[in-house]
């Protein structure tokens, strides 16, 4: 059976749902990748600060800065995808 014949037999509602799920997964992965890029760019800018070491030492200030960074980058990613 060809894939086009299989897709033609799927009702329109399910086909739209599958399209929406694919778009959600794609944008979700893209958002995660962009957040990772944003975090790595922050690490490049702050080379003198060993973020992982500071977090292991339970430095709350660094944790708050990293959390704010991730929230800011995620807000930018969300707005850019609208």
Secondary structure, 3 states (H helix, E strand, C coil): CCHHHHHHHCCHHHHHHHHHHHHHHHHHHHHHHHHHHHHHHHHHHCCCCCHHHHHHCCCHHHHHHHHHHHHHHHHHHHHHHC
